[in-house]
Amino acid sequence: MRKLSVALTAALAAFLMMPALTRPTTALTSAEAVDGVNAFQNVGSIMVWRDPNNPPGLPGGLAAGLTAVLIQSQTILTAGHFAARAESFGTLPPWLRIVVSFAPNALDQSTWIDLSRRATCIAHPSFPRPCTPQSCPFDDTDGQYEPGISDVGLCFLDQPVFGIRPAKLANRSLDDERVPGTRMTIVGYGSTAPAPGGPADNSLFDGIRRWGTSTVDRVIDQNWVTFNRDSVGVCYGDSGAPTFFNGRVVAVASDGALDCVSADNRARVDSKEVRKWIKSQIDQRFPF
């Protein structure tokens, strides 16, 4: 769910098979609505597809899926635990394809935008490294937020996305002491229940964009906010799913639980520090 690339090595094979990518922790469970009217046009799904005839002999088809949101015509915001792994990628092999779709049904291939075959994703500097395809110190399914870590990442497109208005980031909205108990909207492409084969099982991915609401539990610090599961939670494929409040993005889905019920920890993007970092990364690449 970004301009990605990976090296054709044993590390790549391990990466494409490991749960860490295929479980971007979060699909909305008990979702209130399918976005059939395309109300959230700037929310997209990033999908990694493998050719069935790949030399390593890995299973063909969908290798991973997650959620992202367009925040600038060539910039998408997503979870840092995905972007961090992309930082060490090389060039994509010809049998691997990474696309993003901003359609209500991301499986509509006519809407796919191919991401660059060069690595153009970056995670927030506080995200722990090394975070590689084989191993990452950040566990996005343990149900535990991690103080001092911002699980926020950016990916950059070769060409602008036209016809879609980028989402705006909120400015310290979660700093208001009255926020706990406030109902907010989350939008994602994740599954509505845990797959029978666990996080690495993509069989329940249907490419449908869903939205729902839940209330803020606690604002932990400048990096984390926890949500109640009332009435929605997050599941596999929702990592990077934006949380909207008053029409602006305040957080992205980050750390959930294997049962898609027990936890919903989201990474803040409205804090001064994170907003400053996001702006600096965009300005470096698109100064005009």
MARLUM-197243 format. One record per atom (N, C-alpha, C): residue number from 1; atom name; x, y, z. Coordinates in steps of 0.2 Angstrom, whole numbers, plus 5000, padded with zeros to 4 digits. Layout:
   miza   logu     c1     c2     c3
    NUM     CA      X      Y      Z
...
//
This chain:
   miza   logu     c1     c2     c3
      1      N   5002   4998   5000
      1     CA   5000   5000   5000
      1      C   5003   5003   5000
      2      N   5015   5016   4984
      2     CA   5022   5018   4985
      2      C   5026   5015   4980
      3      N   5032   5019   4978
      3     CA   5037   5017   4973
      3      C   5042   5012   4976
      4      N   5041   5006   4975
      4     CA   5045   5001   4978
      4      C   5049   4997   4974
      5      N   5054   4994   4977
      5     CA   5059   4990   4973
      5      C   5062   4985   4977
      6      N   5064   4979   4975
      6     CA   5067   4974   4979
      6      C   5073   4971   4975
      7      N   5077   4968   4978
      7     CA   5083   4964   4975
      7      C   5081   4957   4974
      8      N   5083   4954   4968
      8     CA   5082   4947   4967
      8      C   5087   4943   4970
      9      N   5086   4942   4976
      9     CA   5090   4938   4981
      9      C   5086   4933   4985
     10      N   5090   4930   4989
     10     CA   5086   4925   4994
     10      C   5083   4930   4999
     11      N   5085   4936   5000
     11     CA   5082   4940   5005
     11      C   5075   4942   5002
     12      N   5075   4943   4996
     12     CA   5069   4945   4993
     12      C   5064   4939   4993
     13      N   5066   4933   4992
     13     CA   5061   4927   4993
     13      C   5059   4927   5000
     14      N   5063   4928   5005
     14     CA   5061   4928   5012
     14      C   5056   4933   5013
     15      N   5057   4939   5010
     15     CA   5053   4945   5011
     15      C   5046   4944   5008
     16      N   5046   4941   5003
     16     CA   5039   4940   4999
     16      C   5035   4934   5003
     17      N   5038   4930   5007
     17     CA   5035   4925   5010
     17      C   5033   4926   5017
     18      N   5036   4932   5020
     18     CA   5036   4933   5027
     18      C   5029   4936   5029
     19      N   5027   4935   5035
     19     CA   5020   4938   5037
     19      C   5021   4945   5038
     20      N   5027   4948   5039
     20     CA   5027   4955   5041
     20      C   5025   4959   5035
     21      N   5025   4957   5029
     21     CA   5023   4961   5024
     21      C   5016   4960   5022
     22      N   5014   4953   5022
     22     CA   5007   4951   5021
     22      C   5002   4952   5026
     23      N   5004   4955   5032
     23     CA   5000   4956   5037
     23      C   4999   4963   5039
     24      N   5000   4968   5035
     24     CA   5000   4975   5037
     24      C   4994   4976   5042
     25      N   4995   4973   5047
     25     CA   4990   4972   5053
     25      C   4983   4973   5052
     26      N   4981   4977   5049
     26     CA   4975   4980   5050
     26      C   4970   4979   5044
     27      N   4962   4975   5042
     27     CA   4956   4976   5038
     27      C   4950   4978   5043
     28      N   4946   4982   5041
     28     CA   4941   4984   5045
     28      C   4936   4979   5047
     29      N   4935   4977   5053
     29     CA   4931   4972   5056
     29      C   4924   4975   5058
     30      N   4919   4972   5057
     30     CA   4912   4975   5058
     30      C   4911   4982   5055
     31      N   4914   4982   5049
     31     CA   4914   4989   5045
     31      C   4907   4991   5044
     32      N   4906   4998   5045
     32     CA   4899   5001   5044
     32      C   4897   5001   5037
     33      N   4902   5002   5032
     33     CA   4900   5003   5026
     33      C   4905   5001   5021
     34      N   4903   4999   5015
     34     CA   4907   4998   5009
     34      C   4907   5005   5006
     35      N   4913   5007   5003
     35     CA   4913   5014   5000
     35      C   4911   5013   4993
     36      N   4905   5012   4992
     36     CA   4902   5011   4985
     36      C   4901   5017   4981
     37      N   4901   5023   4985
     37     CA   4900   5029   4981
     37      C   4906   5033   4980
     38      N   4912   5029   4982
     38     CA   4919   5032   4981
     38      C   4919   5039   4985
     39      N   4917   5039   4991
     39     CA   4918   5045   4995
     39      C   4925   5046   4997
     40      N   4929   5041   4997
     40     CA   4936   5042   5000
     40      C   4941   5041   4994
     41      N   4940   5045   4989
     41     CA   4944   5044   4983
     41      C   4952   5044   4984
     42      N   4954   5048   4989
     42     CA   4961   5048   4990
     42      C   4964   5042   4994
     43      N   4960   5038   4996
     43     CA   4963   5032   5000
     43      C   4964   5026   4995
     44      N   4969   5023   4995
     44     CA   4971   5018   4990
     44      C   4974   5012   4993
     45      N   4974   5006   4989
     45     CA   4977   5000   4991
     45      C   4984   4999   4987
     46      N   4989   4997   4991
     46     CA   4995   4995   4988
     46      C   4995   4988   4988
     47      N   4997   4985   4982
     47     CA   4997   4978   4981
     47      C   5003   4975   4978
     48      N   5006   4970   4980
     48     CA   5012   4967   4978
     48      C   5010   4960   4974
     49      N   5011   4960   4968
     49     CA   5009   4954   4964
     49      C   5015   4950   4962
     50      N   5015   4943   4962
     50     CA   5020   4939   4959
     50      C   5018   4935   4953
     51      N   5022   4935   4948
     51     CA   5020   4931   4942
     51      C   5021   4923   4944
     52      N   5016   4919   4942
     52     CA   5017   4912   4945
     52      C   5023   4909   4942
     53      N   5026   4911   4937
     53     CA   5032   4908   4934
     53      C   5038   4911   4936
     54      N   5038   4913   4943
     54     CA   5044   4917   4945
     54      C   5050   4912   4947
     55      N   5056   4913   4945
     55     CA   5062   4909   4946
     55      C   5062   4906   4953
     56      N   5061   4909   4959
     56     CA   5062   4906   4965
     56      C   5056   4901   4967
     57      N   5051   4901   4962
     57     CA   5046   4896   4963
     57      C   5041   4897   4969
     58      N   5040   4904   4970
     58     CA   5036   4906   4976
     58      C   5029   4906   4973
     59      N   5024   4905   4977
     59     CA   5017   4905   4975
     59      C   5015   4912   4971
     60      N   5012   4911   4965
     60     CA   5010   4917   4961
     60      C   5004   4920   4964
     61      N   5002   4926   4962
     61     CA   4996   4930   4964
     61      C   4998   4935   4969
     62      N   4993   4937   4973
     62     CA   4994   4943   4978
     62      C   4999   4940   4983
     63      N   5005   4944   4984
     63     CA   5009   4943   4989
     63      C   5008   4947   4996
     64      N   5005   4953   4995
     64     CA   5004   4958   5000
     64      C   4999   4963   4998
     65      N   4996   4966   5003
     65     CA   4992   4971   5002
     65      C   4991   4976   5008
     66      N   4991   4982   5007
     66     CA   4990   4987   5013
     66      C   4987   4993   5011
     67      N   4986   4998   5015
     67     CA   4982   5004   5013
     67      C   4986   5010   5014
     68      N   4985   5015   5010
     68     CA   4988   5021   5010
     68      C   4984   5027   5008
     69      N   4986   5033   5009
     69     CA   4982   5039   5007
     69      C   4986   5044   5003
     70      N   4984   5047   4998
     70     CA   4987   5052   4994
     70      C   4987   5058   4998
     71      N   4993   5061   4999
     71     CA   4993   5068   5003
     71      C   4996   5073   4999
     72      N   4999   5072   4993
     72     CA   5001   5076   4988
     72      C   5001   5073   4982
     73      N   5001   5076   4976
     73     CA   5000   5073   4970
     73      C   5004   5067   4968
     74      N   5010   5067   4971
     74     CA   5015   5062   4970
     74      C   5017   5058   4977
     75      N   5014   5059   4982
     75     CA   5016   5057   4988
     75      C   5010   5053   4992
     76      N   5012   5047   4994
     76     CA   5007   5043   4998
     76      C   5009   5041   5005
     77      N   5005   5042   5009
     77     CA   5007   5041   5016
     77      C   5004   5034   5018
     78      N   5008   5030   5022
     78     CA   5007   5023   5024
     78      C   5010   5022   5030
     79      N   5010   5015   5032
     79     CA   5014   5013   5038
     79      C   5021   5013   5037
     80      N   5025   5015   5043
     80     CA   5032   5015   5042
     80      C   5035   5008   5042
     81      N   5031   5003   5045
     81     CA   5034   4996   5045
     81      C   5034   4993   5038
     82      N   5031   4996   5033
     82     CA   5031   4994   5026
     82      C   5037   4998   5023
     83      N   5036   5004   5024
     83     CA   5041   5009   5021
     83      C   5048   5007   5023
     84      N   5049   5005   5029
     84     CA   5056   5004   5031
     84      C   5059   4998   5028
     85      N   5055   4993   5026
     85     CA   5058   4987   5023
     85      C   5060   4989   5016
     86      N   5056   4994   5013
     86     CA   5057   4996   5006
     86      C   5064   5000   5005
     87      N   5066   5003   5011
     87     CA   5072   5007   5010
     87      C   5078   5003   5008
     88      N   5078   4997   5010
     88     CA   5084   4993   5008
     88      C   5083   4989   5001
     89      N   5078   4990   4998
     89     CA   5076   4986   4992
     89      C   5081   4988   4986
     90      N   5082   4984   4982
     90     CA   5086   4986   4975
     90      C   5081   4987   4970
     91      N   5082   4983   4964
     91     CA   5078   4984   4958
     91      C   5073   4978   4958
     92      N   5067   4980   4957
     92     CA   5062   4974   4956
     92      C   5063   4969   4951
     93      N   5063   4963   4952
     93     CA   5064   4958   4946
     93      C   5058   4958   4942
     94      N   5058   4956   4936
     94     CA   5053   4957   4931
     94      C   5046   4953   4933
     95      N   5047   4948   4937
     95     CA   5041   4944   4939
     95      C   5037   4947   4945
     96      N   5039   4953   4948
     96     CA   5036   4956   4953
     96      C   5033   4962   4951
     97      N   5027   4964   4953
     97     CA   5024   4970   4951
     97      C   5021   4973   4957
     98      N   5022   4979   4958
     98     CA   5019   4983   4964
     98      C   5015   4989   4961
     99      N   5008   4989   4963
     99     CA   5004   4994   4960
     99      C   5000   4997   4966
    100      N   4997   5003   4965
    100     CA   4992   5006   4969
    100      C   4986   5008   4965
    101      N   4980   5007   4969
    101     CA   4974   5008   4966
    101      C   4970   5013   4970
    102      N   4967   5018   4968
    102     CA   4963   5022   4972
    102      C   4955   5021   4970
    103      N   4954   5015   4968
    103     CA   4947   5014   4966
    103      C   4943   5010   4972
    104      N   4937   5011   4972
    104     CA   4933   5007   4978
    104      C   4934   5000   4978
    105      N   4935   4997   4972
    105     CA   4937   4990   4971
    105      C   4944   4990   4968
    106      N   4949   4989   4972
    106     CA   4956   4989   4970
    106      C   4958   4984   4965
    107      N   4954   4979   4965
    107     CA   4956   4973   4960
    107      C   4954   4975   4953
    108      N   4951   4981   4952
    108     CA   4950   4983   4945
    108      C   4956   4985   4942
    109      N   4959   4981   4937
    109     CA   4966   4982   4935
    109      C   4966   4988   4930
    110      N   4961   4991   4928
    110     CA   4961   4997   4924
    110      C   4963   5003   4928
    111      N   4963   5002   4935
    111     CA   4964   5008   4939
    111      C   4971   5007   4942
    112      N   4975   5002   4940
    112     CA   4981   5001   4943
    112      C   4987   5006   4941
    113      N   4990   5009   4946
    113     CA   4996   5013   4944
    113      C   5002   5009   4946
    114      N   5007   5008   4941
    114     CA   5013   5004   4943
    114      C   5018   5009   4947
    115      N   5020   5006   4952
    115     CA   5025   5010   4956
    115      C   5032   5009   4953
    116      N   5037   5014   4954
    116     CA   5043   5014   4951
    116      C   5047   5007   4953
    117      N   5051   5005   4949
    117     CA   5055   4999   4950
    117      C   5061   5001   4954
    118      N   5062   5007   4956
    118     CA   5067   5009   4961
    118      C   5064   5011   4968
    119      N   5068   5010   4973
    119     CA   5066   5011   4980
    119      C   5065   5018   4981
    120      N   5058   5020   4982
    120     CA   5057   5027   4984
    120      C   5052   5028   4990
    121      N   5053   5024   4995
    121     CA   5049   5024   5001
    121      C   5054   5026   5006
    122      N   5051   5029   5012
    122     CA   5056   5031   5017
    122      C   5051   5031   5024
    123      N   5054   5028   5029
    123     CA   5051   5028   5035
    123      C   5053   5033   5040
    124      N   5049   5035   5045
    124     CA   5051   5041   5049
    124      C   5058   5039   5053
    125      N   5062   5044   5054
    125     CA   5069   5042   5057
    125      C   5069   5039   5063
    126      N   5063   5039   5067
    126     CA   5063   5036   5074
    126      C   5061   5028   5073
    127      N   5059   5026   5067
    127     CA   5058   5019   5066
    127      C   5064   5015   5067
    128      N   5064   5009   5070
    128     CA   5070   5006   5072
    128      C   5073   5002   5066
    129      N   5079   5003   5065
    129     CA   5083   4999   5060
    129      C   5089   4995   5063
    130      N   5091   4990   5059
    130     CA   5089   4988   5053
    130      C   5082   4985   5053
    131      N   5078   4986   5048
    131     CA   5072   4983   5047
    131      C   5072   4980   5040
    132      N   5073   4974   5039
    132     CA   5074   4971   5033
    132      C   5069   4966   5031
    133      N   5068   4963   5025
    133     CA   5063   4958   5024
    133      C   5064   4952   5028
    134      N   5070   4950   5031
    134     CA   5071   4945   5035
    134      C   5069   4946   5042
    135      N   5070   4952   5044
    135     CA   5069   4953   5051
    135      C   5068   4960   5053
    136      N   5064   4962   5057
    136     CA   5062   4969   5059
    136      C   5061   4969   5067
    137      N   5064   4974   5070
    137     CA   5063   4974   5078
    137      C   5056   4976   5079
    138      N   5052   4979   5074
    138     CA   5045   4982   5076
    138      C   5040   4976   5074
    139      N   5036   4974   5079
    139     CA   5031   4969   5078
    139      C   5024   4973   5078
    140      N   5021   4972   5072
    140     CA   5015   4976   5070
    140      C   5009   4972   5072
    141      N   5009   4966   5075
    141     CA   5004   4962   5077
    141      C   5004   4960   5084
    142      N   5008   4963   5088
    142     CA   5008   4961   5095
    142      C   5003   4965   5100
    143      N   5000   4970   5097
    143     CA   4995   4974   5100
    143      C   4998   4979   5105
    144      N   5004   4980   5104
    144     CA   5008   4985   5109
    144      C   5011   4991   5105
    145      N   5008   4997   5107
    145     CA   5012   5003   5104
    145      C   5019   5003   5107
    146      N   5023   5007   5104
    146     CA   5030   5007   5106
    146      C   5032   5014   5106
    147      N   5032   5017   5113
    147     CA   5034   5024   5114
    147      C   5041   5026   5110
    148      N   5041   5032   5108
    148     CA   5047   5034   5105
    148      C   5048   5032   5097
    149      N   5043   5028   5095
    149     CA   5044   5026   5088
    149      C   5038   5029   5084
    150      N   5039   5032   5078
    150     CA   5034   5034   5074
    150      C   5033   5029   5068
    151      N   5028   5025   5068
    151     CA   5027   5020   5063
    151      C   5023   5024   5057
    152      N   5027   5028   5054
    152     CA   5024   5032   5048
    152      C   5029   5032   5042
    153      N   5026   5031   5036
    153     CA   5031   5030   5030
    153      C   5028   5034   5024
    154      N   5032   5036   5020
    154     CA   5030   5039   5014
    154      C   5033   5035   5008
    155      N   5029   5035   5002
    155     CA   5031   5033   4996
    155      C   5030   5038   4990
    156      N   5034   5038   4985
    156     CA   5033   5044   4980
    156      C   5032   5041   4973
    157      N   5028   5044   4970
    157     CA   5026   5041   4963
    157      C   5030   5045   4958
    158      N   5031   5042   4952
    158     CA   5035   5045   4946
    158      C   5031   5050   4943
    159      N   5024   5050   4943
    159     CA   5020   5055   4940
    159      C   5014   5057   4944
    160      N   5012   5063   4944
    160     CA   5006   5065   4948
    160      C   5000   5061   4947
    161      N   4996   5060   4952
    161     CA   4989   5057   4951
    161      C   4984   5063   4950
    162      N   4981   5063   4944
    162     CA   4976   5068   4942
    162      C   4969   5066   4944
    163      N   4965   5071   4945
    163     CA   4958   5069   4947
    163      C   4956   5067   4954
    164      N   4961   5067   4958
    164     CA   4960   5065   4965
    164      C   4963   5071   4969
    165      N   4959   5073   4974
    165     CA   4961   5079   4978
    165      C   4965   5075   4984
    166      N   4971   5077   4985
    166     CA   4975   5074   4991
    166      C   4972   5076   4998
    167      N   4972   5071   5002
    167     CA   4970   5073   5009
    167      C   4975   5077   5013
    168      N   4972   5081   5017
    168     CA   4976   5086   5021
    168      C   4977   5083   5028
    169      N   4983   5084   5031
    169     CA   4984   5082   5038
    169      C   4982   5087   5043
    170      N   4979   5084   5048
    170     CA   4977   5088   5054
    170      C   4983   5091   5057
    171      N   4982   5097   5061
    171     CA   4987   5100   5065
    171      C   4986   5100   5072
    172      N   4989   5095   5075
    172     CA   4989   5094   5083
    172      C   4981   5093   5085
    173      N   4977   5090   5081
    173     CA   4970   5089   5083
    173      C   4970   5084   5089
    174      N   4974   5080   5090
    174     CA   4974   5075   5095
    174      C   4977   5077   5102
    175      N   4980   5083   5102
    175     CA   4982   5086   5108
    175      C   4977   5089   5112
    176      N   4971   5090   5110
    176     CA   4965   5092   5113
    176      C   4964   5087   5119
    177      N   4964   5090   5125
    177     CA   4962   5085   5131
    177      C   4955   5082   5130
    178      N   4951   5085   5126
    178     CA   4944   5083   5126
    178      C   4943   5077   5121
    179      N   4949   5075   5117
    179     CA   4948   5070   5112
    179      C   4946   5063   5114
    180      N   4948   5060   5120
    180     CA   4946   5054   5122
    180      C   4939   5053   5121
    181      N   4936   5048   5118
    181     CA   4929   5047   5117
    181      C   4926   5050   5111
    182      N   4930   5054   5107
    182     CA   4928   5057   5101
    182      C   4928   5051   5096
    183      N   4922   5051   5092
    183     CA   4922   5046   5086
    183      C   4925   5049   5080
    184      N   4929   5044   5077
    184     CA   4933   5046   5071
    184      C   4932   5041   5066
    185      N   4933   5043   5059
    185     CA   4932   5038   5054
    185      C   4939   5035   5051
    186      N   4939   5029   5050
    186     CA   4945   5025   5047
    186      C   4943   5022   5041
    187      N   4947   5022   5036
    187     CA   4946   5019   5029
    187      C   4951   5015   5027
    188      N   4950   5008   5025
    188     CA   4955   5004   5023
    188      C   4952   4998   5019
    189      N   4957   4994   5016
    189     CA   4956   4989   5012
    189      C   4957   4982   5015
    190      N   4958   4982   5021
    190     CA   4959   4975   5024
    190      C   4953   4970   5024
    191      N   4955   4964   5026
    191     CA   4950   4959   5027
    191      C   4945   4960   5033
    192      N   4939   4957   5033
    192     CA   4935   4959   5038
    192      C   4935   4953   5044
    193      N   4940   4949   5043
    193     CA   4941   4944   5048
    193      C   4948   4941   5047
    194      N   4951   4938   5052
    194     CA   4957   4934   5051
    194      C   4957   4929   5046
    195      N   4961   4928   5041
    195     CA   4961   4923   5037
    195      C   4963   4916   5040
    196      N   4960   4911   5037
    196     CA   4962   4904   5041
    196      C   4969   4902   5041
    197      N   4973   4905   5036
    197     CA   4980   4903   5036
    197      C   4984   4908   5040
    198      N   4981   4913   5044
    198     CA   4985   4918   5047
    198      C   4987   4924   5043
    199      N   4991   4928   5046
    199     CA   4993   4934   5043
    199      C   4996   4934   5035
    200      N   4999   4928   5034
    200     CA   5002   4927   5027
    200      C   4997   4925   5022
    201      N   4991   4923   5024
    201     CA   4986   4921   5020
    201      C   4982   4927   5017
    202      N   4982   4928   5011
    202     CA   4979   4933   5007
    202      C   4972   4931   5004
    203      N   4970   4925   5006
    203     CA   4964   4922   5002
    203      C   4957   4927   5004
    204      N   4957   4930   5009
    204     CA   4951   4934   5010
    204      C   4951   4941   5008
    205      N   4957   4943   5005
    205     CA   4958   4950   5002
    205      C   4953   4951   4996
    206      N   4948   4955   4996
    206     CA   4943   4956   4991
    206      C   4944   4963   4987
    207      N   4949   4967   4989
    207     CA   4950   4973   4986
    207      C   4945   4979   4987
    208      N   4941   4978   4992
    208     CA   4935   4982   4993
    208      C   4937   4988   4998
    209      N   4936   4994   4997
    209     CA   4937   4999   5002
    209      C   4931   5000   5006
    210      N   4933   5000   5013
    210     CA   4928   5000   5018
    210      C   4929   5006   5023
    211      N   4924   5008   5026
    211     CA   4925   5013   5031
    211      C   4921   5012   5037
    212      N   4923   5014   5043
    212     CA   4919   5013   5049
    212      C   4921   5019   5054
    213      N   4918   5019   5060
    213     CA   4920   5023   5065
    213      C   4921   5020   5071
    214      N   4925   5023   5075
    214     CA   4927   5021   5082
    214      C   4929   5027   5086
    215      N   4929   5026   5093
    215     CA   4931   5031   5097
    215      C   4938   5031   5100
    216      N   4941   5037   5101
    216     CA   4948   5037   5104
    216      C   4948   5034   5111
    217      N   4952   5030   5112
    217     CA   4953   5027   5119
    217      C   4958   5032   5123
    218      N   4964   5032   5121
    218     CA   4969   5037   5124
    218      C   4974   5040   5119
    219      N   4976   5046   5120
    219     CA   4982   5049   5116
    219      C   4988   5047   5121
    220      N   4992   5043   5118
    220     CA   4998   5041   5122
    220      C   5003   5046   5122
    221      N   5005   5048   5117
    221     CA   5011   5053   5116
    221      C   5011   5056   5109
    222      N   5016   5059   5107
    222     CA   5016   5063   5101
    222      C   5016   5058   5095
    223      N   5017   5051   5096
    223     CA   5017   5046   5091
    223      C   5011   5042   5091
    224      N   5008   5041   5096
    224     CA   5003   5035   5097
    224      C   4996   5038   5099
    225      N   4991   5035   5097
    225     CA   4984   5035   5099
    225      C   4981   5029   5099
    226      N   4977   5027   5104
    226     CA   4974   5020   5104
    226      C   4966   5021   5103
    227      N   4963   5016   5100
    227     CA   4956   5017   5099
    227      C   4952   5011   5102
    228      N   4946   5012   5103
    228     CA   4941   5007   5106
    228      C   4939   5003   5099
    229      N   4937   4997   5100
    229     CA   4934   4994   5094
    229      C   4926   4994   5095
    230      N   4924   5000   5093
    230     CA   4917   5002   5094
    230      C   4914   5006   5088
    231      N   4912   5004   5083
    231     CA   4911   4997   5082
    231      C   4916   4994   5077
    232      N   4921   4997   5075
    232     CA   4925   4994   5070
    232      C   4932   4993   5073
    233      N   4936   4988   5071
    233     CA   4943   4987   5072
    233      C   4947   4986   5066
    234      N   4953   4984   5067
    234     CA   4957   4983   5061
    234      C   4960   4976   5060
    235      N   4961   4974   5054
    235     CA   4964   4967   5053
    235      C   4969   4967   5047
    236      N   4970   4962   5044
    236     CA   4976   4961   5040
    236      C   4974   4965   5033
    237      N   4979   4969   5031
    237     CA   4978   4973   5025
    237      C   4976   4981   5027
    238      N   4975   4982   5033
    238     CA   4973   4989   5035
    238      C   4979   4994   5037
    239      N   4985   4991   5037
    239     CA   4991   4995   5039
    239      C   4991   5001   5035
    240      N   4992   5007   5038
    240     CA   4992   5013   5034
    240      C   4986   5016   5032
    241      N   4980   5013   5035
    241     CA   4973   5015   5034
    241      C   4973   5022   5037
    242      N   4971   5027   5034
    242     CA   4970   5034   5037
    242      C   4964   5035   5042
    243      N   4965   5038   5047
    243     CA   4960   5040   5052
    243      C   4958   5047   5050
    244      N   4952   5049   5049
    244     CA   4950   5056   5047
    244      C   4946   5059   5053
    245      N   4947   5065   5055
    245     CA   4944   5069   5060
    245      C   4943   5076   5057
    246      N   4936   5078   5057
    246     CA   4935   5084   5054
    246      C   4938   5085   5047
    247      N   4938   5080   5043
    247     CA   4940   5080   5036
    247      C   4947   5079   5035
    248      N   4951   5079   5040
    248     CA   4959   5078   5039
    248      C   4961   5072   5043
    249      N   4967   5070   5040
    249     CA   4970   5064   5043
    249      C   4974   5065   5049
    250      N   4972   5062   5055
    250     CA   4976   5062   5061
    250      C   4980   5057   5063
    251      N   4979   5051   5059
    251     CA   4983   5045   5061
    251      C   4983   5040   5056
    252      N   4987   5035   5056
    252     CA   4987   5029   5051
    252      C   4987   5023   5055
    253      N   4983   5018   5053
    253     CA   4983   5011   5057
    253      C   4990   5008   5057
    254      N   4992   5006   5063
    254     CA   4999   5003   5063
    254      C   4999   4996   5067
    255      N   4998   4996   5073
    255     CA   4999   4990   5077
    255      C   4992   4987   5079
    256      N   4990   4981   5077
    256     CA   4984   4978   5079
    256      C   4986   4971   5083
    257      N   4981   4967   5082
    257     CA   4982   4960   5085
    257      C   4981   4955   5080
    258      N   4983   4949   5081
    258     CA   4982   4943   5077
    258      C   4975   4941   5076
    259      N   4971   4942   5081
    259     CA   4964   4941   5081
    259      C   4960   4946   5078
    260      N   4963   4952   5076
    260     CA   4959   4958   5073
    260      C   4954   4961   5078
    261      N   4955   4959   5084
    261     CA   4950   4962   5089
    261      C   4953   4965   5095
    262      N   4958   4962   5098
    262     CA   4961   4964   5104
    262      C   4964   4971   5105
    263      N   4966   4974   5099
    263     CA   4970   4980   5100
    263      C   4969   4984   5093
    264      N   4970   4991   5094
    264     CA   4970   4995   5088
    264      C   4974   5002   5090
    265      N   4980   5001   5089
    265     CA   4985   5007   5090
    265      C   4987   5010   5083
    266      N   4986   5016   5083
    266     CA   4987   5020   5077
    266      C   4993   5025   5078
    267      N   4997   5026   5072
    267     CA   5002   5031   5072
    267      C   5000   5038   5071
    268      N   5001   5043   5075
    268     CA   4999   5050   5074
    268      C   5003   5053   5068
    269      N   4999   5057   5064
    269     CA   5003   5061   5059
    269      C   5001   5068   5060
    270      N   4997   5070   5065
    270     CA   4995   5077   5066
    270      C   5000   5080   5071
    271      N   5005   5077   5074
    271     CA   5009   5080   5079
    271      C   5014   5085   5075
    272      N   5017   5090   5079
    272     CA   5021   5094   5076
    272      C   5027   5091   5073
    273      N   5030   5086   5076
    273     CA   5036   5083   5074
    273      C   5035   5079   5068
    274      N   5030   5075   5068
    274     CA   5029   5071   5062
    274      C   5027   5075   5056
    275      N   5023   5080   5057
    275     CA   5021   5084   5051
    275      C   5027   5088   5048
    276      N   5031   5090   5053
    276     CA   5038   5093   5050
    276      C   5042   5089   5046
    277      N   5042   5082   5048
    277     CA   5046   5077   5044
    277      C   5043   5076   5038
    278      N   5036   5075   5037
    278     CA   5033   5074   5031
    278      C   5034   5080   5026
    279      N   5033   5086   5029
    279     CA   5034   5092   5024
    279      C   5041   5092   5022
    280      N   5046   5090   5026
    280     CA   5053   5091   5024
    280      C   5054   5086   5018
    281      N   5051   5080   5019
    281     CA   5052   5075   5014
    281      C   5049   5076   5007
    282      N   5043   5079   5007
    282     CA   5040   5081   5001
    282      C   5043   5087   4998
    283      N   5046   5092   5002
    283     CA   5049   5098   4999
    283      C   5056   5096   4996
    284      N   5059   5091   4999
    284     CA   5065   5089   4996
    284      C   5064   5086   4989
    285      N   5059   5083   4988
    285     CA   5058   5080   4981
    285      C   5054   5084   4976
    286      N   5049   5088   4979
    286     CA   5045   5092   4975
    286      C   5045   5099   4977
    287      N   5051   5103   4976
    287     CA   5052   5109   4979
    287      C   5047   5115   4976
    288      N   5044   5113   4970
    288     CA   5040   5119   4967
    288      C   5033   5117   4968
//
